Amino acid sequence: MKKVIRDATYYIERKGSGEPLVLLHGFTGDHTTWKAVEDSLLNYELILIDILGHGQTSSPANYERYRMEEVVEDLRVLLEELALGAVHLLGYSMGGRLALSFAMTYPHKVKSLILESSSPGLRTEEERELRRKSDERLANEILENGIESFVDKWKDIPLFQSQKSLSAEIRNQIRKQRLQNNPIGLANSLRGMGTGFQPNYWKRLDELICPVYIICGEKDEKFCRIGKQMSEHLVHATFTIVPKVGHAVHVEDSRFFGKIVNEFIHFVTNNDRKRLQ
């Protein structure tokens, strides 16, 4: 279905029944990135969203519209439009940064937070400035050279090297999905939602009181290091390193990923029920 949220048209799919679980994909992804894990999460109502600038959701021309604070507000309004109360929130990479930003802004709307290969931002202004410049160059490349050139380059960055062991069929599916994106949406997503523009949440992580599950792939050393450091700052954190996979755990080992997410939410839900008894 499509809903107009604060002047942008969002694409959303709702599947299953049970407690609501909102899934937020990564940069260049869309709602279909979760297809392989859906069968493991049948106990929940899945809310699959194409983030601004991706998939079938609008790609506004003004990059300011993509700022993290703006997209957090979109998510708030969207959940209210869907008549959802507090939800379980799962985000991957860029979607994880959005999920964390939402939980920091509206903690009462989040029952549990699941962060896959994600970050609470960069610690220093110098790091943020360097990242902003890097993302601006990448945004210009997308617009100047076209989506196909960018997608072929993107699949070869070090972050995704572990995906070369996936079957040709899966790799072709990923490429086909990425090519469906609007180049303006991807470029502006980098300019508005990139890590260089995200608030630094490192010093505020201890404010999060909901259970947080941090997941990373063994071959993704950078995000495992970040994940471990995050877990040390959180009040209620669980941290899992998934063996033999890299950045996109839900793609590279979808069965195990679905299993551990399901077990985590089941544990959180049962604990909530016990507290209410």
N, C-alpha and C positions, 0 to 999 in steps of 0.2 A: 504494500500500500504506500501511498504518498501523502505527506502532510506538510502544509506550509507552516514553518516555524520561524517567526521573527524575520519575515521577508525571504526566506530561503526554503526551497522545496526539498524535503528529506524523504529518502526511500527507506522503509522499514519492513521487516518481515517478523511475524509472530508465529511461533510454532510450539506445539505441546501444551501441557498444563502443569500447574504446580507453582512453587515460588518463582518469581520472576528473576531471570538471569540475563543481564544485558551484556552483549558481546561487542567489543570495539576493535576493529582491525587495525593493521599497521599502514604505514605510508605505501602508496601504490596498490593497496588491497581494496576489498569491498566485502559485503556480507557473505559472499560465497567462500571466503577464505576459511570459514568455520565448518564447511560442509562435512569434512571427514570426521569431525568430533561430535556432530549432532546426535548420532545414535547412542553415544555414551552419556548423553545429558537429557534423556527422555523424561526424567522425573521432574523437570523444570519447564516453565514457560520461557522459551528462548526469545529474546528481543534482539534481532540482528539489524544493525544500523549501518548504512553507508555514511561515513563521516563527510562533512563539508568538503567539496572539491574532489570527491571520489565516487566511483560507481554511478548510480542513477540519481544521486543527490546533486543539488545545484553547485555550479562553479562560478561564484561571483567574480566580477572583474576587479573589484577593489580588495587588495590583499589585507587591508585593515580588518575586513569582515572575518578573516580567518584567525585572528588572534585568539590565544587559548582562552582568555576570559570570555570572549564572544561565543566560542563553541561550547564552553561550559554552560553558558546561559541557554544556548539552544537545547542542550541535553536536559537541563532542568525543565524547560517548557515542554519538551517532547514527552518526558516521563509523566508530567502532569496531564498533558493531552490524552495520554494513554491510560489515565486514571490509575497509575501505579504508585504505591507508597514506597517504602524503603526496598531497595533491590540488592541482589548480589551483582557485582560489577566486575567483569573480566576484560582486561585490555592487553593487547600485544603491541610492544614497541611504541610507536606513536600513539596508538590507542591506549596503551598503558599509561603514557604521560597524561593523556586526557582523563582517563579514569582516576588517576591520582589527584589531578587538579580538581576534578569534580568532588572527590571525597574530602579534600581539604576545604573546599568552599561550602559544601553542603553535607557535613558529616552525618546528619540525622537522616539523610536519604539513602545511606549505604549500610546494608547489613553485613556484608563482607566484601573485601577487595582482593582481586586476584591479578597479579602483575606478572606478565610473561615478558622477559627480556626487556625490561623497562628501566627508567631512570627518573630521579627526582629533580633533574636539571643539572646545570653546570655550576660549580662552586664560586667561580670568580668572574668579574666583569671582563677581564682579559680573555678568558676562555669563551665567554658568550660572544664577544665581538669577533673573535676568529671564526667561530661557528657561523655567525650571521653572514660574514663575507663569503665563506665556503658555500653556504646554502644559496646565496644570491648568485654566485657563479653557476651553480647547478641549475637554478631556476632559469637563468638566461639560456643555458644549453638546451633545456627542454623546449623553450619557445623558439629558439633559433634553428635547432637541428631536427626537431620533430619527436613525436612520442616513440616511434619505433627505434630510432637511434638511441634514445635515452634508455628504453627498456633493455635493449641488448647490452648496453654498458652497465646498467644497474645490476643485472644478474651476475656479473663478473666481479663485483666488489668483494673484498675479503670477508665481509659479514656473511655472505651467502655461499662461500666455497663448499661448505658441507652439503649443500643441496645438490651438488653435482653427482652425488651417489644415489639420488632419487631416480625413479624410472623415467624414461623419456616421455611417457604419457603424462606423468604428473608435472614434469618440468614444462611441457608444452601447454598444459592447462594453466599453470601460473603465468606463463608468458602471454597467453591469449587473454587472460583476465586483466593483466596490467595494461595491455594495449587498448582496453575498452575505456580507460580513463581519459578525461579531458586534460590536455596539456596545460591549459590555463589554471585548472583546479590544482594540479600537482605543483606547478610553479608557485602559485599563491599560498598553497599549504606550507611549502618550505619557507616562504617569506613571512607567514603569519604564525604558524604553529611549530616552526622548527625549534630545536633544543636551545638555540641561541636567544630565542624570544620567550621561552618558558620561564616563569618565576623559579627561583632557587628554593626548593622545599627542604633541603637537607636539614636546616636548623629547626624545622617545624614538624618533622616526622613523628616526634613523640606526642604530638597533639592528637594523632589518629588513635582512636580507642577501639575501632572495629577490628575484628580479626583480619589479618593481611597475609596472603599466601604469595610468596615470591618464587617464581620458577625461572630457571635458565637451563641452557644446554651446555653440557660439559665442554664442547669444542668452542663455545663462545666465551673465552676467558675474560674479556672486558666486562660483559654484562653479568657474569658470575661474580666477579670482584665487586661490582656495583651492588648486586643483589645481596651479597653477604654483608656489606657495609650498611645497607639499608636495614636489613633485619636486626642489626645491632642497635639501631636507633628507635625501633618500633616497640610499642607496648605489648602487642599480641601478634607476633610474627612467626610464620612457618616458612622455612627456606628449603627448597629442593633443587638439586642439580641432577638433571636427567642425563644418563650416560649415552655416549655415542652420537649425540646430535648437536646442532649449532643453534643459531639465533631463533629460527622459526620452529620451536619445539612442536607446536600443534600440527605442523605440516610434516615434519621429519619423523615423528613418532606419535601419530594422532591417537592411536589406541591407548597408549600409556598416559598421554596427556589428558584425554577424556576421563580416564579412570581416576587419576589423582585429583582432578578438579571436582569430579563427582563425589569422591570420598571427603574432600575438604568441606564442600557445602553441606553434605550430609552431617558431618561432625558439628559444624556451626549451628545448623538447624536443630539438631538434637539437644545441644547445650542450651539454646534459647528456650526450647520447650521445658527443659528441666528447671530453668530459672523461674518460669512462669507457674510451675506447679506448686 
